[in-house]
Amino acid sequence: MPAFDYRNGFYHVEDLDLRELAEQFGTPAFIYSESAIREAYHHFELAFADQPHLICYSVKANSNLSILQLLASMGSGFDIVSGGELTRVLKAGGSPKKIVFSGVGKTQEEISQALSIGIHCFNIESEEELTKIEKIASALGIVAPISLRVNPDVDPKTHPYISTGLKQSKFGIPTETALRLYQQADQSAALNIIGMNCHIGSQITELAPFTDALIKLLELADALTQKGIFMEHIDIGGGMAVQYQNEDSVAIADLAEAITELMSGRPQKILLEPGRSLVANAGILLTQVIYVKENSGQNFAIIDAAMNDFIRPALYKAWHNVLPIIQFAEERPEREYEVVGPICESGDFLAKQRRLKIRSGDLLSIQSAGAYGFTMSSNYNSRGRSAEVLVKGTHAKEIRRRESIEDQMRLESNPSFDSGY
Ligand SMILES: *Cc1c(COP(=O)(O)O)cnc(C)c1O
């Protein structure tokens, strides 16, 4: 049975009616399906069964502790981009030996923290970072396990904001430089070369950019083998597309088949860093229509979720399906709506030009909100961040409570009008 579907005329997540969840937890709320996450993870595991591999879930897609714990319990590793994410993974029971640390701007503190904990690998993005990690590792008397993030210069054909593998992007190291840096690193007693990695972008709908990138990495790995430098793993990053509307999504089975073929006869393990493809379609944003209004022929549905809760439509013009919780609302007139939030910005929209049968008070589900939803949310307009709820069968668990205004103000000093500065 699908994790999200209409039953008896009302939209459900697993065995729970979203009207009940709205009553229990309020709106807006992110609702996740545990079985959908499990299924997505197993799908990857199964596809790559013939190739030694490790899935390192990209934490930034959804970093709720309960989601991380769920993935850790299935054996997942983690791809992190900050010391904060490292702390979350450890708290959720993730194994340090399965953590890879990505990101262009790792600080001294973050590097020391990760070295002391003994993570699997640093994915290094520049010569200066390499030098810094070597220095810190030497001082701590620890050997740093490293991989260089190679920029394979392939066009992932996705949105420019989430395209990271082109020559002119801020990410990664050009192949020629990587060849030199690997030889340099090989001379250091404080560095242990264990891999090579790339990450060419996000929401990539085609197979070719992945295989083109892998071929380039393998060419470099072969050149290094000639010089006596060996890799234990090749990390092809994340970026596998999911279906939001009717675009193609990368069939994980096809990707796995292509990679397994390219890797045949090679000793290296494949690492993968999927984020979106594990969680995007395992979550929805549940919201309520506050008002409907018409301005000069344009209908607006003003909902209680806004760009601070879910910024993808405003930031990337991302299209997310909007479903009414009531399947057959025949008594409501069908109109074309701009679905907007209450924030004082014209960019505050969740969906445009949608034909809906709704009236104020109705509940809506914004689909595919499990990735880059809550993690990109903010307190703009002093709005508390949404609750997050994890559903398993007939059970719902609030895995993050709704933020109150007290929560938001807690870190600010009390205004004192008499003491001055
Ligand atoms: C964001 C990111 C990922 C995950 O990307 P998805 O598109 O969510 O799969 C993986 N690796 C790195 C280095 C990233 O920055």
The ligand as an ORCA input file, in Angstrom:
! r2SCAN-3c Opt
* xyz 0 1
  C      23.937     18.257     -0.778
  C      24.968     17.240     -0.993
  C      24.603     15.899     -1.204
  C      23.162     15.436     -1.321
  O      22.539     15.903     -2.484
  P      21.073     15.358     -2.864
  O      20.744     16.091     -4.092
  O      20.172     15.707     -1.739
  O      21.174     13.886     -3.060
  C      25.628     14.972     -1.294
  N      26.929     15.338     -1.215
  C      27.309     16.615     -1.037
  C      28.742     16.940     -0.952
  C      26.352     17.612     -0.919
  O      26.733     18.879     -0.754
*
